[in-house]
Amino acid sequence: MKAELHDHLNALRAALPPLAETLRLEAGEDVRAWCKAVDTRLLTRFDPSFPLVAAVCGGGSSGKSTLFNALAGGRFSPVGGRAGMNRRVLFAIPERAAATPAFVAGLVDASAPPPEPLRHPEELLQEGGPLFVRTGPGGLDLILMDTPDFDTGARGRYDNRRSAQAALEAADLLVYVFTNSNYNNRDNTDFVGRMLTGIGRRPCVLVYRCYPSFTAEEVRDHAMTVARNLYGSAAGRSVLGVFRADEDNRVAAGERPVALCPAEAGAPSLDATLRAIDVTRLRRELNASMLSDLIGQAGALRARAAASLAELRSYAAALRTVQELCIQDALQHVPMDRVVRRFAKIWAATDPPAIKLMRRTGSLIELPLRAVAGAVTWVRGTVAAVPGPESPSEQFARRLQENLITAVTRLHQQILGPVLVPYRAADDAPVPHADGPAAAHPAALDARERLRARDFPALLARVLARRDEVGNIGRETDEELRALADRFRSRMGVWDRVGQTFWAALNVLPATAAVTYVLSTGDPVGAAAVKVKLASLFGLKDLYALVAIPVTRGVKQAERRQIEAMLAPIARAWLAHKFETVRAIFEQEITGDLLQAADRAAAETEHLLADIDRSLTALGEDR
């Protein structure tokens, strides 16, 4: 294999776990198994001098430790008739390999401490980390592993399966010992089959401990049942040999070594079979099959991550859409009296000298009207038994508070619900959204829980405390109104006749009279409502400034259109800045943490996916 393969695999190994964690993919166990296979079966095994690792495995009381001792050439593992005696993994390492610390450390997960030397066989009877012994010259030139049995336990719990699985996942081939009582046990063979074919395809040797009365045909038949359960139709290519060990109480008691003989007449012995393995060829085949599976699994995880990223983006887009709709909830009413009065003052301040002279004259004419209006107001305040109607400013302040409460409540409820559904405030009807309703994404879970833990009444109070920021005419709106006045004046020379008539009237009348003309508060009983349409504002559907502007009954239709044409850009200027103001308040108090979490997770995912794509491309080219 090419030397660059190691680096590309390392890069892929570094990117996949944080990818799954960032998106909270439900793939933790799959990713851990993938990483362990890379750590213990590929990255540490590229050295061609690394010995083959053969694990002796089987169910309880199958004779694993007896066979391990025979193959290792010593009495290292305790033996006896009690199932589940040995609780730890024991490696028998040839002297040349034991002298290389990297080989010893490479037998276990990179995050685990390396195996410790065995001091007493009784250490294997207690739970703990793996141990090892050194084997002398003349023995098998491979690392042997004695593993705990994987099928003992009670009440649905296996005592040693986790440690047995960890050991078997690190092996290059398995010596599977089975008995007449469990040769067709699907739970056992399914477990061993996953170890052999889950990532890559590893070969095995089958050892059948059976009664002496069993014929050779019965042994072969039972062994092939096991082989098919392990490998399916590929059993013939993956089973290196089948051996029988006849039942003998003296062997079980450790009084004599196990005697193995091939199930096929004339076949080589187990020792000869293991010595005849072409380690280089087998390692190449193992690495190739594992690499193929690992790349395939990494590609599948990458596809899941890409789909999850699309869902995350859809969720963030839906959240922003819901927030904008809630901002519209908060800004349903425009303080037109305040905004238009400010615009009229700006307009008057930029009048030519002749118009300003006319306005001063108009102010003198207006004085009696003001006196009359003041007297009427005094009489109403003195005589009326009930308070008069709200002023436009009071009405707007009340409506603004009500709308803010509605908007904050809806936004809070949407975020904490299982699905974001954009809606139109007027009738709660869903608003078309590119991806439809968006489910809450796992990457935003922590931020949602932080919002859920906050005190909602206190949150709402903080938003309402800032309502003056929404209702007042800020510097930005003031500047926009000045720019609007300049644009209106620059266009006056080319306006149609109706427009010229209106603007001429606006110039002749004093500022307060112009506002009175626009708002026409003189005949509220016979007034007609004017709604200012703001088409495609903020990229959403048409929005109306939902303020009923009383217009005197006598105002002509053409003049009414002039009023609407004038109010639309003024309302737009106010709304554009207040939209950003409310957005800033909502993001500071409600959505900011959530949006940042979603955007941060999306950015990190994009970066990791780019790294993974580069590694997968390079691995595909280098194989």
VENCOR-V334221 format. One record per residue. RES is the residue in one small letter. SS is DSSP state (H for helix, E for strand, C for the rest). OMEGA is omega as a letter, one per 40 degrees, with the letter a starting at -180 (* if undefined). Layout:
RES|SS|OMEGA / RES|SS|OMEGA
This chain:
m|C|a / k|C|a / a|C|a / e|H|a / l|H|a / h|H|a / d|H|a / h|H|i / l|H|i / n|H|i / a|H|i / l|H|i / r|H|a / a|H|a / a|H|a / l|H|a / p|H|i / p|H|i / l|H|i / a|H|a / e|H|a / t|H|a / l|H|a / r|C|i / l|C|i / e|C|a / a|C|a / g|H|a / e|H|i / d|H|a / v|H|i / r|H|i / a|H|i / w|H|a / c|H|a / k|H|i / a|H|i / v|H|a / d|H|a / t|H|a / r|H|i / l|C|a / l|H|a / t|H|a / r|H|i / f|C|i / d|C|a / p|C|i / s|C|i / f|C|a / p|C|i / l|E|i / v|E|a / a|E|a / a|E|i / v|E|a / c|E|i / g|E|i / g|C|a / g|C|i / s|C|i / s|C|a / g|C|a / k|H|a / s|H|i / t|H|i / l|H|i / f|H|i / n|H|a / a|H|a / l|H|a / a|H|i / g|C|i / g|C|i / r|C|a / f|C|a / s|C|i / p|C|i / v|C|i / g|C|a / g|C|a / r|C|i / a|C|i / g|C|a / m|C|a / n|C|a / r|C|a / r|C|i / v|C|i / l|E|i / f|E|i / a|E|a / i|E|i / p|E|a / e|H|a / r|H|i / a|H|i / a|H|i / a|C|i / t|C|a / p|H|a / a|H|i / f|H|a / v|H|a / a|H|a / g|C|i / l|C|a / v|C|i / d|C|a / a|C|a / s|C|a / a|C|i / p|C|a / p|C|i / p|C|i / e|E|i / p|E|i / l|C|i / r|C|i / h|C|i / p|H|a / e|H|i / e|H|a / l|H|a / l|H|a / q|C|i / e|C|i / g|C|a / g|C|a / p|C|i / l|E|i / f|E|i / v|E|i / r|E|i / t|E|a / g|C|i / p|C|i / g|C|i / g|C|i / l|C|i / d|C|i / l|E|i / i|E|i / l|E|a / m|E|i / d|E|a / t|C|i / p|C|i / d|C|a / f|C|a / d|C|i / t|C|a / g|E|a / a|E|i / r|C|i / g|C|a / r|E|i / y|E|a / d|C|a / n|C|a / r|H|a / r|H|a / s|H|i / a|H|i / q|H|i / a|H|i / a|H|a / l|H|i / e|H|a / a|C|a / a|C|i / d|C|i / l|E|a / l|E|i / v|E|a / y|E|i / v|E|i / f|E|a / t|E|i / n|C|a / s|C|a / n|C|a / y|C|i / n|C|i / n|C|a / r|H|i / d|H|i / n|H|a / t|H|i / d|H|i / f|H|i / v|H|i / g|H|i / r|H|i / m|H|a / l|H|a / t|H|a / g|C|i / i|C|a / g|C|i / r|C|a / r|C|i / p|C|i / c|E|i / v|E|a / l|E|i / v|E|a / y|E|i / r|E|a / c|E|i / y|C|i / p|C|a / s|C|a / f|C|i / t|C|i / a|H|i / e|H|i / e|H|i / v|H|i / r|H|a / d|H|i / h|H|a / a|H|i / m|H|i / t|H|i / v|H|a / a|H|i / r|H|i / n|H|a / l|H|a / y|H|a / g|H|a / s|H|a / a|H|a / a|H|a / g|H|a / r|H|a / s|H|i / v|E|a / l|E|i / g|E|i / v|E|a / f|E|i / r|E|i / a|E|a / d|E|i / e|C|i / d|C|a / n|H|i / r|H|i / v|H|a / a|H|a / a|C|a / g|C|a / e|C|i / r|C|a / p|C|i / v|C|i / a|C|a / l|C|i / c|E|a / p|E|i / a|C|i / e|C|i / a|C|i / g|C|i / a|C|i / p|C|i / s|C|i / l|H|a / d|H|i / a|H|i / t|H|a / l|H|i / r|H|a / a|C|a / i|C|i / d|C|a / v|H|a / t|H|a / r|H|a / l|H|i / r|H|i / r|H|i / e|H|i / l|H|a / n|H|a / a|H|a / s|H|i / m|H|a / l|H|i / s|H|i / d|H|a / l|H|i / i|H|i / g|H|i / q|H|i / a|H|i / g|H|i / a|H|i / l|H|i / r|H|i / a|H|i / r|H|i / a|H|i / a|H|i / a|H|i / s|H|i / l|H|i / a|H|i / e|H|i / l|H|i / r|H|i / s|H|i / y|H|a / a|H|i / a|H|i / a|H|i / l|H|i / r|H|i / t|H|i / v|H|i / q|H|a / e|H|i / l|H|i / c|H|i / i|H|i / q|H|i / d|H|a / a|H|a / l|C|a / q|C|a / h|C|a / v|C|i / p|C|a / m|H|i / d|H|a / r|H|a / v|H|a / v|H|i / r|H|i / r|H|i / f|H|a / a|H|i / k|H|i / i|H|i / w|H|a / a|H|a / a|H|a / t|C|i / d|C|i / p|C|a / p|H|a / a|H|a / i|H|i / k|H|i / l|H|i / m|H|i / r|H|i / r|H|i / t|H|i / g|H|i / s|H|i / l|H|i / i|H|a / e|H|a / l|H|i / p|H|i / l|H|i / r|H|i / a|H|i / v|H|a / a|H|i / g|H|i / a|H|i / v|H|i / t|H|a / w|H|a / v|H|a / r|H|a / g|H|a / t|H|a / v|H|a / a|C|i / a|C|a / v|C|i / p|C|i / g|C|i / p|C|i / e|C|i / s|C|i / p|H|a / s|H|i / e|H|i / q|H|i / f|H|a / a|H|i / r|H|a / r|H|i / l|H|i / q|H|i / e|H|a / n|H|i / l|H|i / i|H|i / t|H|a / a|H|a / v|H|a / t|H|a / r|H|a / l|H|i / h|H|a / q|H|i / q|H|a / i|H|a / l|H|i / g|C|a / p|C|a / v|E|i / l|E|a / v|C|i / p|C|a / y|E|i / r|E|a / a|C|a / a|C|a / d|C|i / d|C|i / a|E|i / p|E|i / v|C|i / p|C|a / h|C|a / a|C|a / d|C|a / g|C|i / p|C|a / a|E|i / a|E|i / a|C|a / h|C|a / p|H|a / a|H|i / a|H|a / l|H|a / d|H|a / a|H|i / r|H|i / e|H|i / r|H|i / l|H|a / r|H|a / a|H|a / r|C|a / d|C|a / f|H|i / p|H|i / a|H|i / l|H|a / l|H|i / a|H|i / r|H|i / v|H|a / l|H|i / a|C|a / r|C|a / r|H|i / d|H|i / e|H|a / v|H|a / g|H|a / n|C|i / i|C|a / g|C|a / r|H|a / e|H|i / t|H|i / d|H|i / e|H|i / e|H|i / l|H|i / r|H|i / a|H|i / l|H|i / a|H|i / d|H|i / r|H|i / f|H|a / r|H|a / s|H|a / r|H|a / m|H|a / g|H|a / v|H|i / w|C|i / d|C|a / r|H|i / v|H|i / g|H|a / q|H|i / t|H|a / f|H|a / w|H|i / a|H|i / a|H|a / l|H|i / n|H|a / v|H|a / l|C|i / p|C|a / a|H|a / t|H|i / a|H|i / a|H|i / v|H|i / t|H|i / y|H|a / v|H|a / l|H|i / s|C|i / t|H|a / g|H|a / d|H|a / p|C|a / v|C|a / g|C|a / a|C|i / a|E|a / a|C|i / v|C|i / k|C|a / v|E|a / k|E|i / l|E|a / a|C|i / s|C|i / l|H|i / f|H|i / g|H|i / l|C|a / k|C|a / d|C|i / l|E|i / y|E|i / a|E|a / l|C|i / v|C|i / a|C|a / i|C|a / p|C|i / v|E|a / t|C|a / r|C|a / g|C|a / v|C|a / k|C|a / q|H|i / a|H|i / e|H|i / r|H|i / r|H|i / q|H|i / i|H|i / e|H|i / a|H|i / m|H|a / l|H|a / a|H|i / p|H|i / i|H|i / a|H|i / r|H|a / a|H|a / w|H|a / l|H|a / a|H|a / h|H|a / k|H|i / f|H|i / e|H|i / t|H|a / v|H|i / r|H|i / a|H|i / i|H|a / f|H|a / e|H|i / q|H|a / e|H|a / i|H|a / t|H|a / g|H|a / d|H|a / l|H|a / l|H|i / q|H|i / a|H|i / a|H|a / d|H|i / r|H|i / a|H|i / a|H|a / a|H|i / e|H|i / t|H|i / e|H|i / h|H|a / l|H|i / l|H|i / a|H|i / d|H|a / i|H|i / d|H|i / r|H|a / s|H|a / l|H|i / t|H|a / a|H|i / l|H|i / g|H|i / e|H|a / d|H|a / r|C|*
